[in-house]
C-alpha cells in the first residue's frame, strides 16, 4: 500500500491540490468533548444544523462506518493582494478572499471526484467525497492527517501554505498508510485574537460564532445586534482579519488556480453600486460565486451596515432609497445607516 499512497499523493498534486495526507476516521478522540462544549456554550448561534448532526460531526467513522481511511487534501487559494488594505477604504466593500471569484465547492469537488475515480481504478474499494457539504470535521481531520494544526483562531494553519487553503476529503474503504498528525506551532503568538474586531475569541482555540463577522454576514438571518454593527466596518461578506495576520503566511503562495484570483469588480467594489442591486442584478453579478447563496436581502443588509460605518455623508441618498425596502431587515439597516450618516453630516461623531 505504500507504493499506492506515493502514487496517490503524486496524482493529487497533478490534479492541482497543494498537499495530500491520510488519517483514520477515528483519529479524532478529542473532538466530541470539544464540540459538546462549543454547543453547550451556545457558540454555534443559529447554526442549528451543527447540533442536529452532532454524532456525525463528532465522529467521522459514524458518518460512514465502512470507511477505513480519510484522504485529506489542501487546495491553495492564496491572494496576490493584502486583504486588509480595503479596510482603509470605507466607501468600498471588503469581501472575503475566498469569495472574490468562483465558488470553491464546485472547483474542489470536481478535483476530488477525479482523484476518487483514479483511486478506484487503481485499487478498487468504495469512496465518498466531501468539501464543506456534509457534517464532516474537516479541520480536525486536517490536523489528524498532518496538513497542519488548528490555530488559536480555530482555522487550520500549515507551515508550507500558511492560512489560505481549502480542505477537501475522500473517505475510502481501503486501508491506506497514515501520516503523523500536525503539531501546534502557534507558540505565544496572539495576533489572530488581537486583531478580531468583535472579540469573537473567548479564549485561545475557542470561537464564539455569534460574534464572528463571517457568521454575522453570512449565516445570521435578520437584523444584526446594533451593538455589533459598528464593529463590522466595511466587511460585507466574511472576514479575513485573523487569517491575514498569521505570521505563517510568510510561506503562503498565490493561488495557481485562476478561478480563485480576485475578479476586478469584487476586489474593492463601491458600496453605492452594491446597494443598488435588485434581486435579478444580484443574481447575475454573483452567478457562480459563493456570495450568491446568502441572497440579495442579506447581502444588501450587510452593505447598508457598511454604508452606516463609512462616515461618508455622500452615501446618505443611497441609504435613504432603501428605508422603504420590501424586506424589513434591509429597511431597518437602511434607517440605521441614515441615522449614522446624519450624525456625520451634522458634525456629530458616529464612530
N, C-alpha and C positions, 0 to 999 in steps of 0.2 A: 504493500500500500504506500510505502514511502515514495516509490517512483511515480505512482499515480498522483500523490499530493504535489510533487515537484511539477508535474505536467499541468496539474490543475492551477497552481499558482501562476505558472507561465501563461496559461490560457487566459486567466483572469486579467493579467496585465495587458495581454494582447487585445482584450475586449475593451480596454480603456479604464479599468479600475486602477486605483493608485496603490492598493495593498489588499492582501488576502490572507486571512488567518483562520484557524479552526479551533473550536472548543466542543465540549459535550453539552447537550441541552440541560443537564442537571448541574452544571458548573456554577450555579448562582445561589449558594446556600444563604447568603446574607440578604438577598432581595426581598423575600416575603416579609421579614420583620421591618425593613426599611419602608416598604410600600404600605404596610399596615399603619405605621406611624405617620406617614405622609397623609393618608386618608383620614386617620383619626384626628389630625390637626385641622382638617378641612382645607389643606393647602391646594387641593385639586380644584377648588372653586366650583364652577358649574359644569365641569367635565365629568358628568355622571357616568359616562362610559368607562371611566377608569375603575370605578367601584363595581360596576356591573360585571366586568370580566376580570376581576382581580385574580382568580385562580390561574387563568392562563398567563396573565402578565407576570405573576409572581413566580411561575414555574413553567419555562418553555417546554419541558417534557410533557406537561399536561395538555399543551396545545396540540401536539401530535405525538402520541406515545410511541409510535413506530420509529421515530427519528432517533438516530444514533450519533449523528454529527451535525454541527452547525457551522457552515462556511460563512464567515462574516467578512464583508467587503467594504472598503472605503473608496469613495469617489470624490476627488478634489474639486471644489468649486471656488478656489481662492480668487479674490478680486484683484484687479490691476490698480485700484484706487484705494484711498483711505476712506472707509465708510463713515468716519467721524467728521470729515470735513463739511458735509452737508448740514450738520447740526448747527453750524455757524451761519447758515443762510436761511433765516426764519421765514422768508417768503416762498421757500422751496420745500418739497416734501422729502422725507427720508423713508425709503423703502428698503427693507432688509435685503442684503446682498443676494441671498438665495432666491429671492422673488423678482429679481430685476430682468429676468428673461423667461425661458421655458420652464414648465413645471417639472421638477426633478423626478417626481414619481414616475412619469412616463419614460423619461430617459433612462433612469436606473433600472426600472423593471424590465425594459427590453434587453438590457445587457445581462441582467440576472437570468432571464429566460433562455438566452442564447448559451450562457455558461451552463445552466442546468441541463439543457438538451445535449450539450457536449459531454457532460459527465455521465449521463445515462447511456449515450452511445459508446463511451469508453469502458464503463464498468458496471452498467446496469443499476439496479436499485430504483427507488422512487424518491421524488423530490417535491418540495413546496418552496415557493419563493415569497419573500416579504420585503417591503420597503415602506415602513411607516403606514401600513394599511391594515394592520391587524394588531391584536394585543400582545405584541412581542416586546420584550425588554431589550431593545436594541443596544442601548448604551452599556448596560451591564454585560451583555453578550460580547460587545466590542472589547470591553476590558478583559473579560474572561479569556477571549481569544488572543489577546495581545496586540490589538490595534492601537491601544493607548490606555488612558486612565480617565475616569470621571473626575474632572477638576472641581475646585471649590464652587464653581458656578453650575455644577452637575452635568455639564456637557463633556463630551469625550475630547481629549487632547492627545495629540500624537507628537512625539519628538521629531518625527520626519515631516509631518504635514501641518503641524500647528492645530488650529481650531476649525479650519474651513474644509470640512468634508462631510458628505452624506454617508449614511450607513445602510447597507442592504444585506440580506441574509438568504442563504439557501439551506434549508433543512434537508438532510439526506438520511436514508436508511442504511447507508454504507458506514462501516467503522473506519474512519479516516484518522491518521495520526494528528494529535492536537499540538497546539503551541502553548508556550508558557504565558500566563496571564500578564497583563500590563501592570507596571509598578508606578505608584504615585510619585510625581516629580514636581508637585506644586511648591513644596518647601514652605517657607514662611511668607511667600507672596500672597497678597490680598488685593491685587489690582482689580480683579473682576468684581469683587464685593464692594470695593471703594467707589467704583465708577457708577454703580447702579443708581439711576435717577430716583427710583421709587423704594429703595432699601428692601428689595424683594428677597434678600438672603438673610433669614433669621439667625443662621449660623453657617460656618463653612460646610459645604457639601449638602446644604439643605435649601430648597427653593419654595417660597410661598407664591404659587402661581397667581393668586388673587391680586398680587402687587406687581407682577411681571408685565412689562409693556407688551411683550409678544402675546401673552394671554389676553390682555385687555383689548388689544387692537384686532385680534384675530378670532379668538374663541368666545369672548364675552359678548353676549347679546344684550341689547337695551342700553340705557344710559350708563356711563362710567361714573363712579363716585366723584362728585365735584371736587373733593379734596385731592384726588389723584390727577385730575385733568391738567392742571398747570405743569405737572411733572412729565407729561408726555412730550412736551416740546413740539417739534415738528415731525415726530415719528408717527407715520400713519399706517404702517404695516410691518409689524415686528420690530425688533431692536437688536442691534449688533454690538452694543457697547461692551458687554462682558467678554465677548469673543475677540473684539478688535484690540483690546488692551493686553491680551495674554502675551507674555514675553516669548512663549514658544512659537509665536507666529514669525519669528525671525527666520524660521526654517520653511515657512509656507511658500508655495509657488502659485503662480497664476494658473487658473484652470486651463487645461488643454482643450476641453470640450467647448466649442464655440457657442453652444446653446446655453451656457452658463455666463457668458460675457454680457455685461450690462447693456441693455438697449439704451440708446442715446436719450430717448424720451422718458426713461424710467430712472435715470441716474440722479437727476435733481429736478423733477418736474415742478412747474409752478402750481402753487396751491389754488390760485384763482381758476386755472384751467381744469383742475381735477374736480373742484366743487361744482362746476357747470355740467358735469356728466349726468345725463339721464340714464335710465336702465339700459337702453339699447346701445348708447355710446360707451357705457362702462363695459358691457359685454364684448363689444367689438375691440375696444382698446386692450382688454386683458384676456382675449382669447388665447388659450394655450398657456396662460400664466397661473401660478397658484393663487394670485390675488383674487381671481375670479370667484373663488369658492365662498368668499365672505359676502358677496352680493353688493349691489350699488348702495343700499341704505347704510349698512355698517361701514362701508368704505367712506362715504361722504360724511358720516358722523365723525370719523377719525380726522378727515380733512378739516372739518369745522373746528374741532378742538385745536388743531394746529394753527388755524387762522386766528383763533382766540388767543393763542400764545405768541403770535407773531409780533405784536406791538406795532403792526403796520396798519395805520388808520385808513390807508387807501383800499384796504380789503373790506371795509365796512359795507359797501354796496353788495359785495359778493355774499356776505353773511346774511344781510337783510333779505336778499332774494329767496332765502331758504327758510325763513322764520315761519312760513305757512306751508312748508313741505307736507305732503300727504302722510309721510312717515313721522310718527310722533317723536321718535328718538332723534331724527335728523332735525326736526323743528326745534326741539329742546336744545340741541347742540348749537344750532344757529343763534338762538336767543342768547345763549351763554357767550358765544363769540362776540355778538353785537355789544353786550354789556361790557365785556373786557376791552374791546376796541374803543368804546365810547369813553372809558376811563382814560385811555391814552390820548384820545382826541381832546379831552377836556383838561389834560395836563395832570391827571392823577395816575399814579403808578399801578399797573396791572401785572406786576411781576410776581 
